[in-house]
Amino acid sequence: MASNLPPPPETIETETNPARCDGGGALGHPTIYIPLSPDGRGECGYCDRVFVLKAGARAAH
């Protein structure tokens, strides 16, 4: 049975806080910087990509 659900958002590991997102590719979106929460996660409001702080990375604030 085929599902009509959209695919889950892309998850990207980052070593920086805030994370930088431009949507990727030629049809991306304006570059934005996404502050990560204390648990090391953030979501892009344009493309729904999820950014997670890479294990062992120390994010500068």
ROZA-790633 format. One record per residue (C-alpha): residue in one letter; residue number from 1; z, y, x negated. Coordinates in nm, 2 decimals, m for minus. Layout:
residues N
<pake: a, guse: NUM, pz: Z, py: Y, px: X>
...
***
This chain:
residues 61
<pake: m, guse: 1, pz: 0.00, py: 0.00, px: 0.00>
<pake: a, guse: 2, pz: m0.10, py: 0.34, px: m0.15>
<pake: s, guse: 3, pz: 0.16, py: 0.61, px: m0.18>
<pake: n, guse: 4, pz: 0.09, py: 0.97, px: m0.08>
<pake: l, guse: 5, pz: 0.37, py: 1.09, px: m0.30>
<pake: p, guse: 6, pz: 0.29, py: 1.33, px: m0.58>
<pake: p, guse: 7, pz: 0.34, py: 1.20, px: m0.93>
<pake: p, guse: 8, pz: 0.68, py: 1.28, px: m1.09>
<pake: p, guse: 9, pz: 0.70, py: 1.60, px: m1.30>
<pake: e, guse: 10, pz: 0.62, py: 1.57, px: m1.67>
<pake: t, guse: 11, pz: 0.93, py: 1.56, px: m1.89>
<pake: i, guse: 12, pz: 0.91, py: 1.73, px: m2.23>
<pake: e, guse: 13, pz: 1.16, py: 1.70, px: m2.51>
<pake: t, guse: 14, pz: 1.23, py: 2.03, px: m2.68>
<pake: e, guse: 15, pz: 1.43, py: 2.14, px: m2.98>
<pake: t, guse: 16, pz: 1.45, py: 2.50, px: m2.87>
<pake: n, guse: 17, pz: 1.65, py: 2.69, px: m2.61>
<pake: p, guse: 18, pz: 1.50, py: 2.86, px: m2.43>
<pake: a, guse: 19, pz: 1.20, py: 2.62, px: m2.39>
<pake: r, guse: 20, pz: 0.85, py: 2.77, px: m2.39>
<pake: c, guse: 21, pz: 0.60, py: 2.67, px: m2.12>
<pake: d, guse: 22, pz: 0.24, py: 2.78, px: m2.05>
<pake: g, guse: 23, pz: 0.14, py: 2.50, px: m1.82>
<pake: g, guse: 24, pz: m0.08, py: 2.34, px: m2.09>
<pake: g, guse: 25, pz: m0.46, py: 2.32, px: m2.10>
<pake: a, guse: 26, pz: m0.72, py: 2.58, px: m2.01>
<pake: l, guse: 27, pz: m0.59, py: 2.62, px: m1.66>
<pake: g, guse: 28, pz: m0.22, py: 2.67, px: m1.74>
<pake: h, guse: 29, pz: m0.01, py: 2.96, px: m1.64>
<pake: p, guse: 30, pz: 0.14, py: 3.27, px: m1.81>
<pake: t, guse: 31, pz: 0.38, py: 3.18, px: m2.09>
<pake: i, guse: 32, pz: 0.74, py: 3.18, px: m1.98>
<pake: y, guse: 33, pz: 1.07, py: 3.09, px: m2.15>
<pake: i, guse: 34, pz: 1.31, py: 2.86, px: m1.96>
<pake: p, guse: 35, pz: 1.68, py: 2.87, px: m2.05>
<pake: l, guse: 36, pz: 1.83, py: 2.52, px: m2.06>
<pake: s, guse: 37, pz: 2.15, py: 2.45, px: m1.87>
<pake: p, guse: 38, pz: 2.46, py: 2.34, px: m2.05>
<pake: d, guse: 39, pz: 2.35, py: 1.98, px: m2.01>
<pake: g, guse: 40, pz: 2.03, py: 2.06, px: m2.19>
<pake: r, guse: 41, pz: 1.78, py: 2.06, px: m1.90>
<pake: g, guse: 42, pz: 1.55, py: 2.32, px: m1.75>
<pake: e, guse: 43, pz: 1.25, py: 2.32, px: m1.51>
<pake: c, guse: 44, pz: 0.94, py: 2.54, px: m1.50>
<pake: g, guse: 45, pz: 0.89, py: 2.73, px: m1.18>
<pake: y, guse: 46, pz: 0.52, py: 2.73, px: m1.21>
<pake: c, guse: 47, pz: 0.42, py: 2.37, px: m1.30>
<pake: d, guse: 48, pz: 0.75, py: 2.18, px: m1.24>
<pake: r, guse: 49, pz: 0.76, py: 2.04, px: m1.59>
<pake: v, guse: 50, pz: 1.11, py: 1.94, px: m1.68>
<pake: f, guse: 51, pz: 1.24, py: 2.03, px: m2.03>
<pake: v, guse: 52, pz: 1.52, py: 1.83, px: m2.19>
<pake: l, guse: 53, pz: 1.69, py: 1.91, px: m2.52>
<pake: k, guse: 54, pz: 1.60, py: 1.65, px: m2.78>
<pake: a, guse: 55, pz: 1.88, py: 1.42, px: m2.88>
<pake: g, guse: 56, pz: 2.06, py: 1.56, px: m3.19>
<pake: a, guse: 57, pz: 1.90, py: 1.91, px: m3.16>
<pake: r, guse: 58, pz: 2.12, py: 2.21, px: m3.18>
<pake: a, guse: 59, pz: 1.99, py: 2.48, px: m2.95>
<pake: a, guse: 60, pz: 2.05, py: 2.83, px: m3.07>
<pake: h, guse: 61, pz: 2.16, py: 3.08, px: m2.81>
***
